[in-house]
Structure formats: C-alpha cells, structure tokens
Amino acid sequence: MLSGCYIRALWILNNQDFVIFSRKFPVVEKRWHVSCLKESSDDFKYHMLPNDSGFSGAFSDRKKREGSARGFGVRVSQSVKGSDSWVDDPITRHVISLYVNKEEGENNLLWPLVLHIKGPYSILILPLVEPRHLKSYSRMCNTSDCGSAIGADESLSSLLLDLPSITGAFAVAQTIGDIVVGEAMEPEVVVAASPSVGGLLDTLTGSIGISSISARAKPVASPVIAFTISGTTVTGAAMSDAPKMGSRPLDKDVLRSFIASAMPFGTPLDLSYSNISAIKTTGFSSADVPPADRKQPAWKPYLYRGKQRILFTIHDTVHAAMYDRDEIPDSITISGQVNCRAELEGLPDVSLPLTWLASARVESLTFHPCAQVPEHGGDKQAITFSPPLGNFVLMHYQALCSVGPPIKGFYQLSMVSENEGAFLFRLSVMEGYKIPRTIEFCTVTMPFPRRRVVSFDGTPSIGTVSNTEHSVDWKIITNTRITSGKSIEATFSGTVRFAPWQAQRMPPSGSALMGDEDSDLESESSGSLVNVEDYIMEKMIKDLPAADLEDPFNRQAYNYATVSFKMIGPSFSGISIDPKSVSIFPALKAPIEVSAQVTSGDYILWNTLGKCPVAATPQA
C-alpha cells in the first residue's frame, strides 16, 4: 500500500491542445516500473510515458471522443466502451484517462490524470498509484452496467477513497494553475487599524522594486488590508516576489524553479509559492537559529522579528437561491474560511476556541496542516496551531445561515411584446439585522446573455442604474453605508427593450455531436465532433428555448437576476473568535485583532413569473 503522494509526471497544454510544458520524475517512474514488473501478465505490461506530441494527440482524441475537455461525466448515447463517460460517474470530468501509443498497436491506458483547467491552460497531473488500481479502473471502463450498483465489488468512488495521492495531485494542479495565470497570492487579512503595519516592514526585504529595506530581514509576500474608520480600504504591506504573468507567455523558468523546490524528485513537500519565492530570493542565514527545544516546521522557513500581533479574518461567502414561491423554499448556504496572520517571534503555539451560535449548523470543517484539533463540541471547536509565515487559511467551513438572508425580496419579468419586457424588483436589505454592519456596495444585475439590450426605462427608489449590451445593472448602494436595526427598502420597476430577435437555424440536439454534414456550426479540424460546452453556450446565445439545451438545468437557460455585495461586520454563519480566549505558548504579550467580512457568492433571484430549476426534496 502506497502512503503519501508521488507524482510521475505533469503536463500543461494550451487551448489548442499543444503541450507547452511537461515534467517527468524518473525516480517515481522507476517505482511504477518495479510495481508493474511484479504485476506483469499478458493483460498488463509496463509502458513508458508518452512524449509531448503523443500526449497532445491522446488528449485531443479524448476531447473528440468525450465531447469536450472534461467530457460528459455520465454515460450518454455518444459514450463508447472503454471511455471515461462509460464509467458513468461525474468525477471522471476531473480525474480522466488517456489512451496513448496507439501507433504501436497497443492502447496504453494512462490513469489517473487529474485535470485542472485554469484560464487558457489545461494542467494534468499523473500521481503514482498501484497497478491493481489501474486494472480496476480498466474493468470499470468496460462493464456492461450503467452506474455503480448497490453492493457492487468495484466503484470509482470507493477506489478513489483508497488513493490519497489523488488529493495531493489536485493540490499540485491548483497551485501550478495559479502560478501560470499569475494568481499565486495569499489570502486577505483585514485589520480595523491605520494603514501602517508597524514593525512588519522592519523585517521584510527582497521584494521586487523595494531597495531601501535592509537585506537582513526576510520577505513575506502577503498583503494586509487596513480599514479606516470611514470604511475605505488601503493597502498596507503589499510586497510580492511573484512575477506578474497574467498576460505574458508561460514563464517556464519560474515553473521549473518552483517544481524543483516544492516537489523534489516528484514528492510534494511545500506547495506555498510565497515560501518557495522567499527561500529562492533570500536564502538562509546562520543567525536564524530556532529554539533548541523546538523543531522548525517546513511551512515556516524564516523566524519573525519585529512588533508582535495576531490577526484573524472570518470571511463568509453567502450563496442563495430566492424563489418567492410557496411551493419552493428559498435556499441559503454559506461557505467560508478563517484567515490568519501571526507575527510572532520564535516558534510558539497558538490555541483558541472557535465558537458559533447554537442556531447555526456547521456542516463541514477542514484545517491547515499546521493545526491540531483535539476537542470538538456542539457549538465550539478548539484549535491549536503552529502558525506559518505570512497569511494563511487556518480553516475552511460550510454552514447554513444562522439568520435571515441579507438581501430578501423578489424579481419579476414578463415579456409585453417580442422585444420588450416589463420588470419589477422589491427588495429589503439587512432586514432584521440589529448589529451594525458596514455595506461597501450592493448591486443587482439583470443578465440577458441571449438578447442585446437597446434601452431601458425606469427610476429606482434608491441607487443608480446603467446598462451594458447584455445586462442592466442597478447599484443600490454606491458609497459605504452603515446599517443597524432598520432595513433598507428598495424598489425598481420599468421596461427593457431588446434588439429584434432573428431566429437562426441550428442542428437538432446531438447532430453536431455526431458530425452532421448539414450543421451550421464549424466542426473541428477532424470533421467529426465539436466541443459540447461551446455548443451549449452557442445555442444559448442564439436565444433557443431551454427545452432544446443538453443541460436543462443550466441557469443561463432561464431568467434571473444576480446580487453582489460586500459587508464588514459579524459573520452570517455565526462563527466567531474571542480575542480574550486566545492563548500563546510560551506566553508572550501580543495584541489580537479579529475582523469579519461577508461577500456574495452565487446569489440569485429567480424570476417568479418564469421557469426555474430546483432540486426535488425527498418525500418523508
């Protein structure tokens, strides 16, 4: 049984399916070779990893076979035996397989390949598994049954649970994806203080463009955002060694340097890009000697020196589906995280009780590797951790909203003619919330992805309105506003006019998938299949009714409005940290600051006069 995560190889492909970067790890590949020799049989042999052109061709072939880069995920009429979709499990959209070396007359199955799509790039990671796992998946790809039967000996879900390397491969793929698109940044930590970060700058150096700081101190590439009394934001210390690669070509030297340090010989050790950048830029000094009785963890390569403090930020993201219908209940959930920055000298341990309201229901908790969780109660969670360098996410959580929705109301839209619609909004912002909160902004958007907006009429009771080619934007709150006790009532009614709609002939569902010669869509160069995801989006743009879509639950096939907001104040999940309960060992005096902010995720107001997707509730 393998323990830990080992990477055999990784590839990065552009949107033309060409490999633009690859890395193979011979040490791990040798372990796979030895395992294959032990399992060698007529139906199982060792195959070398494909070259870049062979891998690119195999990925392109799978795309055509599965309909898109990710594929169907479930068995459909276009699925063929031996394909990922034949397994009939949605996880095959993210853990895929490829058939390579077909020119040699053999179909070498390459699995499990973790697929992560970031920007224009497809990142594929091949972790080390045991040959028996590969043989099990190969059998699943050829089973006659659809889906996993209850009590079956083999299922993809149970197989993946036996492979912790899959989780590690996902972490590697996500980190590399952030690096190649220039998003390798640390989580935000906010403080209710002045813009100055005190002694922090006395201990930082090495940041690109900052030459006046002493070379003795160490860099920490993590911004601290300070909120002034008025609620505006300014950047405190925002220094980063990471090159900005947003629109530039892929920087292969940066990737090679990161891979060599973060996962030497194919074993992921530290995937923190800021740590790797700091080590590369600054190196180590003989003066940085940890206490004799403490072992310095890998996630803290440098010891902090300067003004000491601990910052916590509780960040809730609210997801809601508002129906305003008696037969459909509204759905409100919260995903969030607790961000931390511990500027403490030495290697202390920090302990704190994390509490939440008795009415809150926390459904899942995950913690940073530095944390130990010895105690768990009905409404509290004790945590002890040895803090890393810079900003980090101490905990992720999923919870139900402990109070009512921050934005409540309804949205109605009806077409009074072929090219004109009448709409009505009636909303309450922060209804029933008595604790003061600062609202930075609140915006409602009516998107029309399949129609072009010509003009609109109507004046809201509060805020301003503007429109783009495919949306109408209502900014309810444009300047920072503090609310307490009394809700903000907002109404907006009017009409919106669209450009004349011209119906365009499209092939029936599936004809483009099968390469119909009469199709109006351009097929790929092979002349057989087109990208299913692009095809669905194309049909939505052409204003076809929802019934003609392959995915009838795609929300862009229905009419809805979205709400976006950001608020500063107590969390909606009910999770809180009492600064007086935070203890540090060995004991030292350090101020502890706790802040909370709430932002919107998928916050949707469904048109009460139209159709809407909803999950069926089980009957008791």
N, C-alpha and C positions, 0 to 999 in steps of 0.2 A: 504494500500500500504506500503510495506516494504521500508525503506530507509537505506542505508549503506550496509555493508557486514557482515554476520554472518555465521560461519562455524559449521555445525552439526557434522562432523567427517572427518577424513583423514586416509588414508592407504598408506603404502609403500610396494610394492611387489618386489621380486627378479625376475630374468629371468626364474625361474621355477614356477612362478605364486603363490608362497607362501607368505603370509603376514608376514613380518618381523618386522613391526612396525605399530601401529594403535593408534589413539587418538580420543575419543568421548567427546563431550562437552554437559553435561546434561542440562545446563541452556538453550542452544539454542534448544536442542531436546525437552525440555518442551514447548517451544514456538510453535514448529512444532506440538506437540501433541494437544495443545489447538486449533490451527488452524484446525487440522483435525477433532476434535470433532464438530466444528462449521459447517464443510462441510460434516459431516458423512451422508452417504447414502448407499444404497445396493451395488452400484458400486464403492464406495470409503470408505476405512476404514484405520485407523491408524495401521501401522506395526512397530514393534521395529526394530532398526538397527541390521543387522546380526552380528554374531560373526565372528572371523577371518577366521575360516575354511569355514563357509558358504559364506563369501565374496570371498575367494580364489576360491571356487568352481564355484561361479557365474561368476567371471572374466574369468576363464578357459573355461566355457561353452560359453561365449560370443565370446571368441577368436576363438573357433571352428566354431561357427555359422557365424561370420563375416569374417573369413579367416585370421585374424591377430589381433594384439593388438588394432590397430587403426581401422581396418575394411576397407571396400570398400569406404565408404563415399557417394556413389551413388548407386541407385538400379541396380542390375545385376541379371542374371538368377539364381544365388545361393541365392539371398535375400529371406527371408521369412517374411510374415506379422507379425508385432509386433517387428521387429528388427530395429536397427538404420539405416541400409542402406535402409530400406523400405521408410524412410522419404525422401530419395533422396536429401541430402544436404551435401556438403563436410565438414561442421562444425561438423558433427557427428563423424569425426575422432578425434576430440579434446574434444567435450562435449558428453559423452556417457551415456548409461543407462545399468542397470543390472537387471536381474530377480532373486530374492532371495527367500528363504524359500519355495522352491518347495516341500520339503518333507512334508509340512503341507497341501499340496493340493491347495495352492494358489500361484499365480505368483505376488509377491510384486515387483512393478516397482520402482527402485531406480534411481532417476534423479533429477537434472543434476549433473553428475560426471565429473569434469574437469580432463582430463588425460594429464599428462606431463611425457614424457619418458626422463630420464637423465642417461646416462651410462647404467649399468645393471638394473636400478631400474625403476619401474612404480609408479609414485606418483598420487594418486587420491584424489581429494578434493570434498566434498559434501557441497555446500553452502545452506543456508536457502532460500527457495522460498515460494510462496503461493500455497496452494493446487490446485487452479484453473490453475496455470501454469503447474503443473504436469498432470492434467487432459487434458489440451490442447495438451501436447506432446503425451500423450497416444492415443488421437484421431488421431494424425498425423501418428503414427506408424501403424495404421490400415486403413488408407484411401486407396481407390482404385486407385486414380490418382497418376501418377508419376510426382514428382516435385511439385512446387508451381505455381498454375495458376495465371495469372494476375487478380487482383481484388478479389482473394480468401480471405475469412474471416480470415483464420489462416495460418501462415507460420512460419517456425523456426526462420528466420532472424528477423521478427518483434517481435516475442516472446522474443528473447534474448535481443533485444534493450530495453525491458521493465524490464530487470534484471541486474542492476548494480552489484549485488553480483557475477555475473559470472566473471567480470573483476577483482574483488578483489580475487576471488578464483584462477585465473590464476597467480596473483602476489604472492600469498601464495605458490602455487605449484612450481613456478620458484625459489623462494628463498629457499625452502626446498630442491629442486633438487640440487642447487648449494652447499648447506651445506653437503649433504650426499656424494657428489663426491669430496669435498674439493676445490670448486671453488668460495667460498664466498669471493670475493675480490672486492675492489672498483676500479672505472675507473682510467685509467692512465692520469696523468697530467705531461706535459713536460715543462721544462724551459731551455732557452738558457743561462745557467749560469754555475758556477763551481759546483762540486759535493756537496759542503756544503749546508745545508739547513738553515744555520743561527740559529736564535733563536728557531727554531722548537724543537730541542732536549732538550732545556731547559724547555719545557712544556709538555714533554711526559714521561710516565712511565708505568709500568705494563706489558711491552712486555715480552713474554717468552724468557728467555735466556739473558735478559738485566737487570743486577742487580745493575749497577753503577749509574743509574739515580735516582734522588730524588723521593721519594714516594709522594711528594706533587703534582706533575704535573699529567696530565691525558693522557691516551694513545689514539692515533689515528692510527688505523690500515689501513694506506693508503700510498702506495709508491709514491714518487715524483722522476721522472726520469729527470736527468740533462744532457743536450747535451753540450759537449765541442766544442771548435772551430773546431776541426777536424771532428766533426760529429759523433764520437763514443758515446756510451751511458754508463753511470754508474748509479748505484743505489744510491739515496740519502738516505732518511729515509725509510727503508722498514721494518717496525715492525708490527707484527700481533699477535693478541691474538688467532686467529683461529687455532685449531688443524689441522694438515695435515692428512686428511682422504682419500687420493687418492686411495690407495690400501689396506687399513686396513678395517676390518669389520665395519659395521654400528655402530656408537657410539650413542647409544640410550640416554645416559645421556645428551649429547650435544643437541640432538633434544628436549628432554623434557625441558631442561632449556631454550632453545630458544623459544619454543612454549608457555611456561608459562609466559615469559616476553613480547614476541612480540604480542601474541594474547590471553590475559587472558579471560577466560570464552567464548572462541570462537569468540571474536571480534578482528580482526586485528587492531593494533594501530600503531606499528612501526616495519616494516619489515627490517630495516637496521641491518645487522648482526654485523657490526663494533660497532654501538651504543650499542646494547644489550651486546656484549662482553665487551665493556669498562665499562658499568654500573656494570656488574657482577664482573669484576676484581677489579675495583677501588672503586665502591660505590660513595657516595656523601660527600661533605664537607660543613660545615656551612660557610666557607669562600667564597664559590661560590654563592654569592648573586647577582641576576640580578638587573639592574637598577629599581628603584621604579616605573617608569612610563612605563615600558615595560614588557610584558608577555613573559616568556621564552618558545619557541616552543619545541614540543616533539622531533623534528629532531636535536636539539642542546642541548643535556643533560649537556654539560660542556661549560664553558666560556673559550675562548682562552686567553693566556697570553704569550707575547713574541714579537719578531720582526714582524711587521705587513706587509702584502702584499696580493695581489690578483693575482692568476694565472688562465689563460684561455687557453684551448687547443681545437682547432677546428679540429675534426677528420673526414675526408671524407673517405668513402669506395666506390670504383668505381666498378660497375657491368657492364659488356659489353658482347655483342654477336657480333662478327665480321664475316661477311659472304663473303665479297669481291665479291658480285654478284649484277648485275644491277637490277635484279627483286626483291631483298630482301634488304631493308635498314638495316644498322647497328643500333644496339640498345645500348645506353649508359645511364645509370642512376646512381644516387648517393644516398646512404643513409649515414647519418652521425649524429654526436652528438657534443654538446659543453660541454666539461668537465670543471669543475671549482674547485678551492680550495681557499677559502677566509680565510686567517689567520688574523682575525680582533678581537680586544678586544671589549667586550661588546656585544650588540645586534643591530648592525647597519643595515640599509637597503642600498642595492646597486642598482643603476639604470644605465642602459646603453641602447644605441640604437644599435640594431643588424642590419647591412646593408648587402645587396647583390647587385651584378651587375644588371643593367637594363635588360641585355640579359639573366640572369639566371631565371629559373622558379621553384620556391619553391612550391611544391605541397602539403605538409602537415607539420604541426608543432605541437609538443606536449611538455609540460613543466613539470618540477619538481613541486610537490605540494607547495613548498615554494615560487613559482614565481607568480606574478601578471602581467597580460598582458593588460594594459589599452589602448594601441594605436597600430594600425596596418595600414601600408601604402603599396603602391605598391612595394617599394623596401627597406622597413625598418620595424623593429619591436621593439617597446620599451618594456623593461622588467624591473621590479622591484622585488627584491627578498631579503629575509632574509636568508643569507647563513647557511646551516647546518655545522656540524662538519666534517672535513676531505674532501676527494674528493667526488664529486657527479656529476651526469649528469644533467646539467641545462636544456638542450633541446635536443630533437630528431627531425630530419627533413628528408624529402625525396625531392630530387631535380633532375632536368635534368642538364647535364654537360654544363657549360656556355662556354666552349672552346672545342677544338677537343679532341679526345681520346689520352691519354698519350702514349699508345703503339698502333701503327697502322701498318697494313700490311696484309699478307695472309699466309696461310699454305696449302700445297698440299701434298697428299699422294696417290699413286696408287700402286697396287699390280702387280709386274712384274712376279711373279710366286706364287705358292700356299703358299710358306713360306718365301717370300722376298718382301719387299716394298721399293719403291723409294720416298723420301720426299724432300720438298723444303720449306724454310722459307725466307721471305723477310720482314723485319720489320724496322720501324722508331720509335725511342724512343724520346719523347718530341719534336716532330716536330711542329714548330710554336710557341713554348713557349719561350718568351724573358725574363721573370722574373727568376732570379736564383733559382734553386731548388737543394737540395741535395738528390741524389739517394743512398739509403743504399744498396739495392740489387734489381736485376731484373732477374727472372728465368722463362724459358719456359719449360713446361713438356709435352711430348707426352705419354699419358697413353694408355696401351693396356691391359685392365682388362681380356680379353678373350684369350690372346695369351702370351706365355712365350718368352721373348726376349733372344736370344742367343748371338748376337753381333751386332755391327753397324759400318759403315764406313762413314767417312766424317769429315771435319775440318771446324768449323765456322770462319767467318771473325773476330769475337771478342768473348772473353769468353772461357769457358771450358765446356766439355761435359762428362757425366757419365751415366751409366745405372743401373737399378735395374732389378729384374726378370720380372716386368710388366710395365716398363716405361723407357724413355730416357729423361734425364734432361740436359737442356742447360742453364748454368749460364752466362747470357750476361754481367752482372755487378757483380763482386765479392767483390770489395773494394769500399768504399764510394767515390762517384764522384759527382762533382758539374757541372750542366749543365746550360747554359744561351745562348739563341739565336740560337745556332747551334744544330741540332738534331744528334742523334747517329744512324748511319745506320748499320744494322746487317743482314747478310745473312748466311744461313746454308743449305747445300744440302748434300745428302748422301743416304745410303741404310740401312735398318734394317732387320735383319734376325730373324725368329722365329723358335721355335721348331716345328717339324712336328705335324700337327693337326690330331687328331684321333676323328672322329665323334662318338658320343655316343648316343645310342637310348634313347629318352626321351618321356614321355607320351604326347599326344596331349593336347592343352590348355584346362584346366578345368578338365581333367581326374584325376589329383592329388587332385584337389579341391573336387571332388566327391568320393574320396577314391577308385580309380580303383585298383583292386587286382593285375593287371599286372604292376603296376607302379614300376619304378626302384628306386624311392625315398622312403626314410624311412618315414612312416607316424608317427603321434604322437601316444602316448600310447593308445589313444581311438580307433585308427584304422579307423577314419573317414576322418578328414581334416588335411591339413598341413598349415603352415604359408605361406600366399600368398607372403609376402615381401621376405622371404627366398627363396621361389620357383622361383621368378623372378630373383633374384640375382644368383641362382644356374644355371639357364638357360643361363644367360649372360656369366658366367664363362665357360660354355660348348661351347661357340662360336656359338650359334644359330643365325640365321639372325634376324633382327629387326622385321620383319613381324610376327614372332612367339611369340612375347612378349605380355603379357596382357596390358602393358602400352607402346604403340608405341612411345610416346614422351619422354621416359626415355632417357636422353642424353648418358648414357653409352652404349646404343644400336647403337650409331653412332661413327664416328671417329672425333676426335677433339684434340686440344691442349689447355692447360691452361697457363695463365700468372699470376705470382705472383710478387708483388713489394711492396716497401715501400719508400716513399719520404717525405722529410721535406721541407716545404715551403708553399706558399699561397694555399688556398683550391681551388679545381677544381669547387666546387659548387658556388664560388663567394661570399660566406658568410664571413664576416669579422667583427672585433670589433676594434674600435678606442680607444686606451687606454686613450687618452685625453678627450674622451666623457663620460668616466665612472665617476659617482659621488657617494659619500658616505654620508649618513646622519645618525647621526650627523657627521659633517665634521671632517675629520682627514686625516693626510698625510700617505699614504701607496703606495709604488710602485706597478704598474700594469703591468704585463707581459702577452703578447699574443703570442701563438705559434700555428702552424698548421702542421698537418701531413696527408698524403694520403696513404692508403693501398688498395690493390686489394681485391675484393670480388670474385664473380663468373665472372671471366674474361676469355672468351672462344673464341678461334679461330677455327671456323668450317672448316673442310676440304672442299675446294672449288671443289674438284673432286668427292665428295661423296654426300650422302643424309644428310639432316639436318632438324631438326624441326624448325618451325617458326610459329608465331601467325599470323593468317589472319587479314588483315586490313579491316575495314568496307568500303563498297562502298558508295561514296557520292550520 
